[in-house]
Amino acid sequence: MLKFYIVLILYTSTLFSFIIAPENPTESTFPGGYISIGLQFGKDDNAEKFRSYQINIGTSIGSPLMIGLTFGKRFYSNNQSYYYFDLQGNIILLLGGGIGITNKGNNLYLRKKIFGGLGPLMYSKDWTTYRKKKNIVKNSGVVFTLPLLTVFGNSFHP
């Protein structure tokens, strides 16, 4: 099944990956940015397997620093699922972290994450704090990300 998802992401990214590059990006008024999709496979601290799908939108705040928003949905093997929304900062294609919320059963919970890797393959760890149970659920796994749209600008360009 993992092989199917990897092939699907690679195929989709070749069909729909666009790069917008102004003639001279350093003179652009836009700092540069991206839209990417991600697919994560992992386990929580109870060894419950999960998969997540997400979309990321980011902009440069000074090369190589990026700031962005992530919206995703996580599915566990025990048929539970939830949506998440994060604000994140990163050093493009290397490492980063974020803070956000998890929407599970119409309740909002605090979520924190860190990630690192090289290029489109990263390892991610996140923590969700559930107030009612007064516990923290830890998740970790491998993330594959691929750009759908890259826009070069004055601080994000080749």
C-alpha positions in Angstrom: 0.0 0.0 0.0 2.9 2.4 0.8 4.3 1.8 -2.7 0.9 2.8 -4.2 0.9 6.2 -2.3 4.5 7.0 -3.2 3.8 6.3 -6.9 0.6 8.3 -6.7 2.4 11.3 -5.3 5.3 11.1 -7.7 2.8 10.8 -10.7 0.7 13.7 -9.4 3.6 16.0 -8.9 4.9 15.4 -12.4 1.5 16.3 -13.8 0.8 19.3 -11.7 4.1 20.7 -10.5 4.6 24.3 -11.7 7.4 26.8 -11.3 6.9 30.5 -11.8 10.1 32.3 -12.3 10.2 36.0 -13.1 12.9 37.2 -15.5 14.9 38.6 -12.6 13.5 37.2 -9.3 15.8 39.4 -7.1 13.9 42.5 -8.3 10.5 41.0 -7.6 8.3 42.6 -4.9 7.2 39.1 -3.8 9.6 37.2 -1.5 8.8 33.8 -3.1 6.8 30.9 -1.9 5.4 27.4 -2.5 2.4 25.1 -2.3 3.2 21.5 -1.6 1.4 18.3 -0.7 2.6 15.8 1.9 1.9 12.2 2.9 3.0 10.8 6.2 3.1 7.3 7.6 3.9 6.5 11.2 2.8 5.4 14.7 1.6 7.0 17.9 3.1 6.2 21.3 0.7 3.3 21.6 2.0 1.7 18.4 -1.2 2.6 16.6 -0.4 3.1 12.9 -1.6 6.2 11.0 -1.4 8.0 7.7 -1.8 11.7 7.1 -2.4 13.8 4.1 -1.6 17.5 4.1 -1.3 20.7 2.0 1.4 23.3 2.8 1.5 26.9 1.8 4.6 28.9 2.6 6.5 32.1 1.9 10.0 33.2 2.3 10.9 35.5 5.3 14.6 35.7 4.2 16.6 33.0 2.4 16.6 30.1 3.5 13.9 30.7 6.1 10.3 30.0 5.3 7.0 30.4 7.2 3.8 28.7 6.3 0.4 27.1 7.1 -0.4 23.4 7.0 -3.8 21.8 6.8 -4.1 18.0 7.0 -6.1 15.0 8.1 -4.8 12.0 10.0 -6.3 8.5 9.8 -5.5 5.9 12.4 -5.7 2.1 11.8 -8.4 1.9 14.6 -10.7 4.0 12.4 -10.2 7.3 14.4 -9.3 10.4 12.5 -8.9 14.2 13.0 -8.0 17.4 11.1 -5.1 19.6 12.0 -3.9 23.1 11.2 -0.4 24.3 11.9 1.7 27.5 11.7 5.2 26.4 10.9 8.7 27.8 10.3 11.5 26.0 8.5 14.8 26.1 6.9 13.8 25.0 3.4 14.3 21.3 2.8 16.2 20.7 6.1 14.3 21.2 9.4 11.6 23.1 11.1 8.9 23.2 13.7 5.3 24.3 14.2 2.4 24.9 16.6 -1.2 24.4 15.8 -4.5 22.8 16.7 -6.1 19.4 16.3 -9.9 19.2 15.7 -11.1 15.9 17.1 -14.7 15.3 17.9 -15.5 19.0 17.6 -12.9 19.7 20.3 -9.8 21.7 19.7 -6.4 20.6 21.2 -2.9 22.1 21.2 -0.5 20.5 18.7 3.3 20.9 18.4 5.6 19.4 15.9 9.2 19.3 14.7 10.6 17.8 11.5 13.9 17.3 9.8 15.4 15.5 6.8 16.8 16.2 3.4 14.7 17.4 0.5 11.3 15.8 0.1 11.9 13.0 2.6 11.6 14.0 6.3 11.0 12.6 9.7 8.3 14.3 11.8 7.4 14.1 15.4 4.3 15.8 16.9 2.6 16.0 20.3 -1.1 16.7 20.9 -2.2 17.7 24.4 -5.7 16.4 25.3 -7.1 18.5 28.2 -9.8 16.1 29.4 -7.6 13.1 29.6 -4.6 15.3 30.8 -2.3 13.3 28.6 0.0 14.0 25.6 -0.2 11.7 22.6 3.1 11.5 20.6 3.1 10.6 16.9 6.1 10.1 14.7 6.7 9.0 11.1 8.2 9.5 7.7 6.8 12.4 5.6 7.1 12.7 1.8 6.5 16.2 0.4 6.3 17.3 -3.2 5.8 20.8 -4.6 2.8 21.6 -6.6 3.7 25.3 -7.2 6.9 27.1 -6.6 7.1 30.9 -7.1 10.6 32.4 -7.1 11.0 35.9 -5.6 13.4 38.3 -4.1 14.6 36.1 -1.2 13.6 32.6 -2.5 15.2 31.8 -5.9 17.9 29.5 -7.4 
